[in-house]
Amino acid sequence: MKRFVLAFLALISLGAQSASAVTLEDIILNGNSITDGDKTYSNFSTSGSTNVAGNGVASYPNAADITVTLSHSGNLYSITFSGFSLTGDAFGTGDIGQADLSISFDVTAAAGHQITSVGQTITGSWTDGAGHAYSDETISGYGNLHTEAGSTTSAPIAPPAQTLHIVKDVNVLAVWNEAAESNGSSSAHISVIQQSFQQTATAPEIHANALWSAISLLMGSVAVILGYRRSAVLAH
């Protein structure tokens, strides 16, 4: 708890453009919510699994291994998961090393703002022809993003939304392949997942009652002015 409080105080002191880093475990155990600017990230969940064959090896991080960093500049907001290693390795004939990491969360913009697009950047690599490394992201109600390690993808949110539910399925696979440039052995890993959100300010909502009150006030003011002018004309 003390570690989380100190990190949170550091977050506040850094101001609007950047935020300090805490572990995903800290967030989950301390209210499961964290805020940067007008964005609130909440309801985090994570899990992992491995699939190995032969002498293949694989590993996934737990929540305590994952560092979460928040930042924003203008209307672009980011949440980055780093400090971990999702890995798979294959060394000989029949080896398979596969690891999967799932991260889900909600992101909510404050009143007066809506999210217009999302993007993800994945840092990692894999042996060509002998596996893969990617993140499949589901944006509930809007579709999916497939992003391979070493690349960035994005998608519009139409219509714009104030709250989104994000589910990331991050997977690495290494398989033995004699045709691979590595003489058959292979490795796959991912170490950074960056999520971005572009937003826009929304026009203030005008309620019917408020509009009618404004019109009534305007009409009343016009009537008073016209009455005053008529009285002035009759006086002459």
Secondary structure, DSSP 8 states (H G I E B T S, - for coil): -HHHHHHHHHHHHT-SSEEEEEEHHHHHHTTSEEEETTEEEEEEEEEEEEEEETT-EEE---GGG-EEEEEEETTEEEEEEES--EEEEE-STT-EEEEEEEEEEEEEE-TTEEEEEEEEEEEEEE-TTSEEEEEEEEETTTEEEEEETTEEEEEEEEEEESEEEEEEEEEEEEE--TTSTTTT-EEEEEEEEEEEEEEEE------HHHHHHHHHHHHHHHHHHHHHHHHHHHH-
